[in-house]
């Protein structure tokens, strides 16, 4: 087993212990996902027992690397169930901090080419329903329970009844901490709104999870502000759904991949390690979620998380940023596979 290498820390001003590198189970909790290279990552059968075996393998490797934060969601197929099954087998639930998310329902019926993979509803009724489901699977209290993909358009942050239900769940000890994930070109605006939310002098949210990577880091300024205000900061999609890995064979990305490869080689890193090092070099980040689908990828990501880039390297990588509208448009065009 690999020796522990990942730095431990607290999630913002909460008492939750996390690790700089986390493990997200979105890519291995269901057969279909939006990630380049899945045919190579999961070349065989993707039946539930096959994917549970892969999840367990990844979780064992993560534990050996010192990873103490695991990310799941109601919409990640059977990811919550797989995690709970592994934790029960290990018998050490207190060692892992678990973040889950509510708002999407998985609808693909275990099919890769489903017409609809997820159905989103950020309502009070959906929160109550999925909190019960998550609690039945993971047990209570859930360490961190997050709105899945909050946006300004969703209206969730303006729904007083929903906010009150979430606060009641925290006060009752059903969840330890509340968070939200943000998505889309208005992510910074959504985060700013969430930071301002209070009820009776109590801040509603304890943590935020946001997309931040070499191609789209427009939210960094707001993440610094959130971290300064005591929020826990979790970064997702650090590899841009595979665009910042060797799996990216898209014709339109060839120039970017080649230039990133040159920069990585100069620093004796791989492209995926360089992508993680870019985010790890910003001190406002508490956790970087790895979406690894293989142990080899996870071990590579752990090496990247240990690297701190100098100012010149960060400046060079910052030049790869796409306009948020362009980035999110490209992401919407990536296929489920």
Protein Blocks (a to p, Z undefined) as FASTA:
>chain_A
ZZdfbdcddehjbfbdcdfbdcdfklmmpfbdcdehklmmmmmccbfklmmmmmmmmmmm
mmmnopabdcddfklojlmmmmmmmmmmnopmklpccdddehiacfklopakbfblbdcd
ddfklmmmmmmmmmmmnopadfbacdehiafklommmmmklmmmmmmmmmnomafbdcdd
dedjklmmmmmmmmmpcgehiafbfbdcddddfklcklmmmmmmmmmnopacddehklgn
olacfklmcfklmmmmmmmmmmmmmnopafklmmmmmmmmpckbfbdcdfbfbfklmmmm
mmmmmpccdfklmmmmmmmpccfklmmmmmmmpccZZ
